Amino acid sequence: MGSHAAPGRRRRALLMPLGLVLLAGALFWVPRADGAPRSADACHDTGTVLPRGDCGPFWQVLAEDFNGDRVPLGSFGDCDHRVDTSGAFCGGLTGTYRDNWWAYPAGWEDTANDRGRDVVGEYHPEDTVSVGPGERGDGVMRIRMWRPEDGGPVHAAAVVPRAVMRMAYGKYSARIKVTKVAPGYKSAWLHYGGGCEMDHPEGEWTGSLTAFHHPCGGGEQGYFPSDAAWNEWHTVSTEWTPGHVRFFVDGRQTGEDTRGVPSAPLSWVLQNESALEGPGAAPGSSAELDITWVAAYAYGWK
């Protein structure tokens, strides 16, 4: 993960004018022998359950369905240990969750603080992140962001799978849904650092999932929209290989880029924060994203 511009502040590259739009889904949605769509990603999986095992050039290093121990609010606390390194951890977590997860510590400022927004946010994993049964009864990691009644900063959350911190290349997948929508909240799940950035999925939770690629060394951003709404269940994947990055929603390729693709180790940050466009979160409001599974893969380790 990249360094911070100032203590407690996480800085992202500014969005550049929209360009390089690629609507490639129809070109990569190949039917299987039984007539059902066949995923264009390396695992060729359009199912809704957690995929297990290696696929293509990718070796699975994390498979989490959140069906194990519950993690109540308050557990993602004391996260200010070895920050921004593969040894980072949250002192409030125990067992496999301490081994597998980290979060931006309480008090770090979100991206809106650099954008002159009227409503900004601070990361507070201790009162936004928990694990337990979801709306369908299966386990979920629940990201419930909220703004205090007094109109203070939004309480945001950025969680980081430790198994793939500081790793070059790989495949990164999750199944997600915004189960409670409110204006003023967004996600930007990303890899960034060294002037490079890949964001997928990104967008205000009231809209649709989008991917962006900011080439290393600058240049026009890659902008890859989809018609997938945040308030419906979707499987999202990023495949990052030497000189190439591809983005998928529900197995359909929504974009790819070969310009200035990172080659240095980066961390996968599941970043959720206050909105950068449209209205800010209202005082007393909240919104929730559920993650029912996360899978991550190394590239070329075998």
Solvent accessible surface area in square Angstrom, and as a share of the most:
residue,aa,sasa,rsa
1,M,11,0.05
2,G,11,0.11
3,S,99,0.64
4,H,44,0.20
5,A,56,0.43
6,A,42,0.33
7,P,140,0.88
8,G,20,0.19
9,R,66,0.24
10,R,0,0.00
11,R,116,0.42
12,R,9,0.03
13,A,46,0.35
14,L,118,0.59
15,L,59,0.29
16,M,76,0.34
17,P,109,0.68
18,L,116,0.58
19,G,10,0.09
20,L,82,0.41
21,V,82,0.47
22,L,58,0.29
23,L,127,0.63
24,A,1,0.01
25,G,9,0.08
26,A,89,0.69
27,L,139,0.69
28,F,69,0.29
29,W,65,0.23
30,V,80,0.46
31,P,91,0.57
32,R,96,0.35
33,A,120,0.93
34,D,105,0.55
35,G,55,0.53
36,A,32,0.25
37,P,58,0.37
38,R,93,0.34
39,S,2,0.01
40,A,29,0.22
41,D,10,0.05
42,A,23,0.18
43,C,28,0.17
44,H,83,0.37
45,D,53,0.28
46,T,58,0.34
47,G,33,0.31
48,T,68,0.39
49,V,112,0.65
50,L,21,0.10
51,P,24,0.15
52,R,164,0.60
53,G,39,0.37
54,D,70,0.36
55,C,20,0.12
56,G,68,0.65
57,P,72,0.45
58,F,5,0.02
59,W,93,0.33
60,Q,30,0.13
61,V,45,0.26
62,L,13,0.07
63,A,34,0.26
64,E,26,0.12
65,D,40,0.21
66,F,3,0.01
67,N,92,0.47
68,G,57,0.55
69,D,107,0.56
70,R,175,0.64
71,V,8,0.05
72,P,88,0.55
73,L,102,0.51
74,G,45,0.43
75,S,19,0.12
76,F,0,0.00
77,G,12,0.12
78,D,92,0.48
79,C,4,0.02
80,D,97,0.50
81,H,60,0.27
82,R,166,0.61
83,V,46,0.26
84,D,29,0.15
85,T,62,0.36
86,S,63,0.41
87,G,20,0.19
88,A,0,0.00
89,F,32,0.13
90,C,0,0.00
91,G,25,0.24
92,G,36,0.35
93,L,3,0.01
94,T,109,0.63
95,G,54,0.52
96,T,88,0.51
97,Y,13,0.05
98,R,88,0.32
99,D,91,0.47
100,N,40,0.20
101,W,0,0.00
102,W,0,0.00
103,A,0,0.00
104,Y,0,0.00
105,P,6,0.04
106,A,58,0.45
107,G,35,0.33
108,W,25,0.09
109,E,46,0.20
110,D,0,0.00
111,T,1,0.00
112,A,0,0.00
113,N,37,0.19
114,D,38,0.20
115,R,66,0.24
116,G,73,0.70
117,R,54,0.20
118,D,147,0.76
119,V,21,0.12
120,V,36,0.20
121,G,0,0.00
122,E,53,0.24
123,Y,0,0.00
124,H,33,0.15
125,P,1,0.01
126,E,48,0.22
127,D,39,0.20
128,T,1,0.00
129,V,0,0.00
130,S,14,0.09
131,V,6,0.03
132,G,8,0.07
133,P,61,0.39
134,G,14,0.14
135,E,100,0.45
136,R,128,0.47
137,G,56,0.54
138,D,48,0.25
139,G,7,0.07
140,V,2,0.01
141,M,0,0.00
142,R,58,0.21
143,I,0,0.00
144,R,98,0.36
145,M,0,0.00
146,W,63,0.22
147,R,32,0.12
148,P,27,0.17
149,E,145,0.65
150,D,127,0.66
151,G,23,0.22
152,G,21,0.20
153,P,57,0.36
154,V,0,0.00
155,H,28,0.13
156,A,0,0.00
157,A,0,0.00
158,A,0,0.00
159,V,0,0.00
160,V,0,0.00
161,P,0,0.00
162,R,55,0.20
163,A,45,0.35
164,V,0,0.00
165,M,10,0.05
166,R,102,0.37
167,M,12,0.05
168,A,26,0.20
169,Y,39,0.15
170,G,0,0.00
171,K,3,0.01
172,Y,3,0.01
173,S,5,0.03
174,A,0,0.00
175,R,23,0.09
176,I,3,0.01
177,K,39,0.17
178,V,1,0.01
179,T,46,0.27
180,K,105,0.45
181,V,60,0.35
182,A,13,0.10
183,P,75,0.47
184,G,5,0.05
185,Y,1,0.00
186,K,6,0.02
187,S,0,0.00
188,A,0,0.00
189,W,1,0.00
190,L,1,0.01
191,H,5,0.02
192,Y,16,0.06
193,G,11,0.11
194,G,83,0.80
195,G,61,0.59
196,C,16,0.10
197,E,3,0.01
198,M,3,0.02
199,D,0,0.00
200,H,11,0.05
201,P,0,0.00
202,E,4,0.02
203,G,14,0.13
204,E,35,0.16
205,W,2,0.01
206,T,79,0.46
207,G,36,0.35
208,S,44,0.29
209,L,1,0.01
210,T,16,0.09
211,A,1,0.00
212,F,15,0.06
213,H,0,0.00
214,H,9,0.04
215,P,7,0.04
216,C,39,0.23
217,G,83,0.80
218,G,44,0.43
219,G,40,0.38
220,E,78,0.35
221,Q,0,0.00
222,G,0,0.00
223,Y,45,0.17
224,F,4,0.02
225,P,29,0.18
226,S,23,0.15
227,D,143,0.74
228,A,7,0.05
229,A,31,0.24
230,W,2,0.01
231,N,77,0.39
232,E,95,0.43
233,W,42,0.15
234,H,17,0.08
235,T,21,0.12
236,V,4,0.02
237,S,4,0.03
238,T,9,0.05
239,E,9,0.04
240,W,0,0.00
241,T,19,0.11
242,P,74,0.46
243,G,43,0.41
244,H,41,0.18
245,V,0,0.00
246,R,71,0.26
247,F,0,0.00
248,F,2,0.01
249,V,10,0.06
250,D,51,0.27
251,G,6,0.05
252,R,87,0.32
253,Q,4,0.02
254,T,13,0.07
255,G,0,0.00
256,E,49,0.22
257,D,11,0.06
258,T,84,0.49
259,R,81,0.30
260,G,33,0.32
261,V,20,0.11
262,P,3,0.02
263,S,78,0.51
264,A,58,0.45
265,P,58,0.37
266,L,7,0.03
267,S,1,0.00
268,W,8,0.03
269,V,0,0.00
270,L,0,0.00
271,Q,0,0.00
272,N,0,0.00
273,E,0,0.00
274,S,1,0.01
275,A,2,0.01
276,L,20,0.10
277,E,108,0.48
278,G,52,0.50
279,P,91,0.57
280,G,28,0.27
281,A,1,0.01
282,A,57,0.44
283,P,74,0.47
284,G,38,0.37
285,S,25,0.16
286,S,8,0.05
287,A,0,0.00
288,E,27,0.12
289,L,0,0.00
290,D,3,0.01
291,I,0,0.00
292,T,7,0.04
293,W,10,0.04
294,V,0,0.00
295,A,0,0.00
296,A,0,0.00
297,Y,0,0.00
298,A,0,0.00
299,Y,63,0.24
300,G,56,0.54
301,W,136,0.48
302,K,178,0.75
